[in-house]
Amino acid sequence: MLENRLVGIKSREIYEAPAATILHAAHKELENLVLDRELAHYKEMISLKYAELVYYGLWYSSLKEALDGFVKASQKYVTGTIKMKLSKGNCIIAGRKSPYGLYKKELSTYGKDDTFNQKLAEGFIKLWGMPHQR
């Protein structure tokens, strides 16, 4: 990778951390399963700053301490099991399960067994789209 160092120098670096890469992918998949949309989106933004602070050696800064609180709260329900297939430098998610998973098949499919009343969407769409009508 081409890296932007703290002192402004660009350098070419090679990092190999296969175990960390696998754990990170599994953890991210658990987050995808249990975090609601708004928390997941905000955590993505926070994680960039958090990583930057750690990279810059600001482990004990007041901002990192404050972000620690956010990260800790965001991880409250991040637990479960992730099955992965590892092959030729790739890790592919093969299954996921959590007691706090927000995915509900009966609400998110359009088959005969779904329990979501599609007629409810019409009112929501009209209301949500109101500010965008001219």
Phi and psi in degrees as GROMACS dihedral restraints (atoms count N, CA, C in turn):
[ dihedral_restraints ]
;  ai    aj    ak    al  type     phi  dphi    fc
    3     4     5     6     1   -98.7    20    10
    4     5     6     7     1   124.9    20    10
    6     7     8     9     1  -115.4    20    10
    7     8     9    10     1   142.6    20    10
    9    10    11    12     1   -98.7    20    10
   10    11    12    13     1   105.0    20    10
   12    13    14    15     1   -75.6    20    10
   13    14    15    16     1   159.8    20    10
   15    16    17    18     1   -55.4    20    10
   16    17    18    19     1   -36.6    20    10
   18    19    20    21     1   -83.7    20    10
   19    20    21    22     1     3.4    20    10
   21    22    23    24     1    96.3    20    10
   22    23    24    25     1    -0.8    20    10
   24    25    26    27     1   -86.7    20    10
   25    26    27    28     1   137.4    20    10
   27    28    29    30     1   -91.7    20    10
   28    29    30    31     1   137.8    20    10
   30    31    32    33     1  -140.0    20    10
   31    32    33    34     1   156.3    20    10
   33    34    35    36     1   -96.8    20    10
   34    35    36    37     1   130.8    20    10
   36    37    38    39     1  -133.5    20    10
   37    38    39    40     1   152.7    20    10
   39    40    41    42     1  -125.7    20    10
   40    41    42    43     1   123.2    20    10
   42    43    44    45     1  -119.8    20    10
   43    44    45    46     1   130.1    20    10
   45    46    47    48     1  -125.4    20    10
   46    47    48    49     1   118.4    20    10
   48    49    50    51     1  -148.2    20    10
   49    50    51    52     1    70.1    20    10
   51    52    53    54     1   -59.2    20    10
   52    53    54    55     1   -40.1    20    10
   54    55    56    57     1   -65.4    20    10
   55    56    57    58     1   -43.7    20    10
   57    58    59    60     1   -64.1    20    10
   58    59    60    61     1   -38.0    20    10
   60    61    62    63     1   -62.7    20    10
   61    62    63    64     1   -43.3    20    10
   63    64    65    66     1   -66.4    20    10
   64    65    66    67     1   -46.2    20    10
   66    67    68    69     1   -62.4    20    10
   67    68    69    70     1   -40.3    20    10
   69    70    71    72     1   -63.5    20    10
   70    71    72    73     1   -43.7    20    10
   72    73    74    75     1   -63.0    20    10
   73    74    75    76     1   -41.9    20    10
   75    76    77    78     1   -65.8    20    10
   76    77    78    79     1   -43.4    20    10
   78    79    80    81     1   -64.3    20    10
   79    80    81    82     1   -42.4    20    10
   81    82    83    84     1   -61.9    20    10
   82    83    84    85     1   -38.3    20    10
   84    85    86    87     1   -66.8    20    10
   85    86    87    88     1   -38.4    20    10
   87    88    89    90     1   -63.0    20    10
   88    89    90    91     1   -41.8    20    10
   90    91    92    93     1   -60.9    20    10
   91    92    93    94     1   -42.1    20    10
   93    94    95    96     1   -58.5    20    10
   94    95    96    97     1   -33.5    20    10
   96    97    98    99     1   -78.5    20    10
   97    98    99   100     1   -34.7    20    10
   99   100   101   102     1  -111.1    20    10
  100   101   102   103     1   -20.5    20    10
  102   103   104   105     1   -85.5    20    10
  103   104   105   106     1   139.3    20    10
  105   106   107   108     1   -72.8    20    10
  106   107   108   109     1   166.8    20    10
  108   109   110   111     1   -56.0    20    10
  109   110   111   112     1   -49.3    20    10
  111   112   113   114     1   -65.6    20    10
  112   113   114   115     1   -42.5    20    10
  114   115   116   117     1   -65.3    20    10
  115   116   117   118     1   -42.5    20    10
  117   118   119   120     1   -62.4    20    10
  118   119   120   121     1   -43.1    20    10
  120   121   122   123     1   -66.0    20    10
  121   122   123   124     1   -43.2    20    10
  123   124   125   126     1   -68.1    20    10
  124   125   126   127     1   -38.6    20    10
  126   127   128   129     1   -61.9    20    10
  127   128   129   130     1   -35.8    20    10
  129   130   131   132     1   -57.9    20    10
  130   131   132   133     1   -45.0    20    10
  132   133   134   135     1   -65.8    20    10
  133   134   135   136     1   -44.4    20    10
  135   136   137   138     1   -63.4    20    10
  136   137   138   139     1   -38.2    20    10
  138   139   140   141     1   -63.3    20    10
  139   140   141   142     1   -32.1    20    10
  141   142   143   144     1   -64.6    20    10
  142   143   144   145     1   -45.3    20    10
  144   145   146   147     1   -67.7    20    10
  145   146   147   148     1   -40.6    20    10
  147   148   149   150     1   -58.6    20    10
  148   149   150   151     1   -47.6    20    10
  150   151   152   153     1   -62.8    20    10
  151   152   153   154     1   -39.2    20    10
  153   154   155   156     1   -63.2    20    10
  154   155   156   157     1   -43.7    20    10
  156   157   158   159     1   -61.7    20    10
  157   158   159   160     1   -42.5    20    10
  159   160   161   162     1   -65.5    20    10
  160   161   162   163     1   -44.4    20    10
  162   163   164   165     1   -60.5    20    10
  163   164   165   166     1   -38.3    20    10
  165   166   167   168     1   -79.7    20    10
  166   167   168   169     1    -0.5    20    10
  168   169   170   171     1    80.3    20    10
  169   170   171   172     1    18.9    20    10
  171   172   173   174     1   -95.7    20    10
  172   173   174   175     1    45.7    20    10
  174   175   176   177     1   -59.9    20    10
  175   176   177   178     1   -34.3    20    10
  177   178   179   180     1  -103.8    20    10
  178   179   180   181     1    18.5    20    10
  180   181   182   183     1   -73.6    20    10
  181   182   183   184     1   157.0    20    10
  183   184   185   186     1   -66.3    20    10
  184   185   186   187     1   -33.6    20    10
  186   187   188   189     1   -66.1    20    10
  187   188   189   190     1   -43.4    20    10
  189   190   191   192     1   -64.1    20    10
  190   191   192   193     1   -38.8    20    10
  192   193   194   195     1   -60.9    20    10
  193   194   195   196     1   -42.9    20    10
  195   196   197   198     1   -64.5    20    10
  196   197   198   199     1   -42.3    20    10
  198   199   200   201     1   -66.9    20    10
  199   200   201   202     1   -31.1    20    10
  201   202   203   204     1   -54.8    20    10
  202   203   204   205     1   -40.9    20    10
  204   205   206   207     1   -63.1    20    10
  205   206   207   208     1   -42.8    20    10
  207   208   209   210     1   -63.4    20    10
  208   209   210   211     1   -48.1    20    10
  210   211   212   213     1   -60.2    20    10
  211   212   213   214     1   -44.8    20    10
  213   214   215   216     1   -59.8    20    10
  214   215   216   217     1   -44.8    20    10
  216   217   218   219     1   -65.0    20    10
  217   218   219   220     1   -38.2    20    10
  219   220   221   222     1   -68.7    20    10
  220   221   222   223     1   -21.0    20    10
  222   223   224   225     1   -95.4    20    10
  223   224   225   226     1     4.3    20    10
  225   226   227   228     1   -50.8    20    10
  226   227   228   229     1   -40.5    20    10
  228   229   230   231     1  -110.9    20    10
  229   230   231   232     1    11.3    20    10
  231   232   233   234     1   -83.4    20    10
  232   233   234   235     1    91.0    20    10
  234   235   236   237     1  -154.6    20    10
  235   236   237   238     1   153.7    20    10
  237   238   239   240     1   151.4    20    10
  238   239   240   241     1  -158.8    20    10
  240   241   242   243     1  -127.7    20    10
  241   242   243   244     1   132.0    20    10
  243   244   245   246     1  -120.6    20    10
  244   245   246   247     1   128.6    20    10
  246   247   248   249     1  -101.1    20    10
  247   248   249   250     1   132.9    20    10
  249   250   251   252     1  -130.5    20    10
  250   251   252   253     1   147.6    20    10
  252   253   254   255     1  -107.2    20    10
  253   254   255   256     1   127.4    20    10
  255   256   257   258     1  -109.5    20    10
  256   257   258   259     1   125.6    20    10
  258   259   260   261     1  -157.4    20    10
  259   260   261   262     1   125.1    20    10
  261   262   263   264     1    49.2    20    10
  262   263   264   265     1    49.3    20    10
  264   265   266   267     1    80.4    20    10
  265   266   267   268     1     6.6    20    10
  267   268   269   270     1  -115.3    20    10
  268   269   270   271     1   147.9    20    10
  270   271   272   273     1  -122.7    20    10
  271   272   273   274     1   121.1    20    10
  273   274   275   276     1  -113.6    20    10
  274   275   276   277     1   129.7    20    10
  276   277   278   279     1   -70.2    20    10
  277   278   279   280     1   125.1    20    10
  279   280   281   282     1  -112.7    20    10
  280   281   282   283     1   -11.1    20    10
  282   283   284   285     1  -178.9    20    10
  283   284   285   286     1   155.0    20    10
  285   286   287   288     1  -149.4    20    10
  286   287   288   289     1   145.5    20    10
  288   289   290   291     1  -156.1    20    10
  289   290   291   292     1   136.5    20    10
  291   292   293   294     1  -152.3    20    10
  292   293   294   295     1   142.2    20    10
  294   295   296   297     1   -66.5    20    10
  295   296   297   298     1   -13.2    20    10
  297   298   299   300     1  -111.9    20    10
  298   299   300   301     1    14.0    20    10
  300   301   302   303     1   -60.2    20    10
  301   302   303   304     1   136.4    20    10
  303   304   305   306     1   -93.0    20    10
  304   305   306   307     1    -9.0    20    10
  306   307   308   309     1   -72.3    20    10
  307   308   309   310     1   128.0    20    10
  309   310   311   312     1  -127.9    20    10
  310   311   312   313     1   106.8    20    10
  312   313   314   315     1   -54.4    20    10
  313   314   315   316     1   -41.4    20    10
  315   316   317   318     1   -67.0    20    10
  316   317   318   319     1   -16.9    20    10
  318   319   320   321     1  -100.0    20    10
  319   320   321   322     1   -15.9    20    10
  321   322   323   324     1  -118.0    20    10
  322   323   324   325     1    13.8    20    10
  324   325   326   327     1  -118.2    20    10
  325   326   327   328     1   170.9    20    10
  327   328   329   330     1  -121.3    20    10
  328   329   330   331     1    30.0    20    10
  330   331   332   333     1   -90.2    20    10
  331   332   333   334     1  -175.5    20    10
  333   334   335   336     1   -68.5    20    10
  334   335   336   337     1   -22.1    20    10
  336   337   338   339     1   -94.6    20    10
  337   338   339   340     1     2.3    20    10
  339   340   341   342     1   -71.4    20    10
  340   341   342   343     1   152.2    20    10
  342   343   344   345     1  -111.1    20    10
  343   344   345   346     1     1.4    20    10
  345   346   347   348     1   -79.3    20    10
  346   347   348   349     1   126.0    20    10
  348   349   350   351     1   -80.2    20    10
  349   350   351   352     1   104.8    20    10
  351   352   353   354     1   -61.6    20    10
  352   353   354   355     1   -25.9    20    10
  354   355   356   357     1   -64.8    20    10
  355   356   357   358     1   -24.1    20    10
  357   358   359   360     1   -66.0    20    10
  358   359   360   361     1   -26.8    20    10
  360   361   362   363     1   -66.2    20    10
  361   362   363   364     1   -31.2    20    10
  363   364   365   366     1   -59.0    20    10
  364   365   366   367     1   -47.8    20    10
  366   367   368   369     1   -64.4    20    10
  367   368   369   370     1   -41.1    20    10
  369   370   371   372     1   -62.5    20    10
  370   371   372   373     1   -45.4    20    10
  372   373   374   375     1   -61.2    20    10
  373   374   375   376     1   -43.1    20    10
  375   376   377   378     1   -64.1    20    10
  376   377   378   379     1   -45.4    20    10
  378   379   380   381     1   -65.9    20    10
  379   380   381   382     1   -47.3    20    10
  381   382   383   384     1   -63.5    20    10
  382   383   384   385     1   -34.5    20    10
  384   385   386   387     1   -85.1    20    10
  385   386   387   388     1    -7.5    20    10
  387   388   389   390     1   -55.0    20    10
  388   389   390   391     1   -48.1    20    10
  390   391   392   393     1   -65.1    20    10
  391   392   393   394     1   -15.2    20    10
  393   394   395   396     1   -98.5    20    10
  394   395   396   397     1    -2.7    20    10
  396   397   398   399     1   -84.0    20    10
  397   398   399   400     1   146.5    20    10
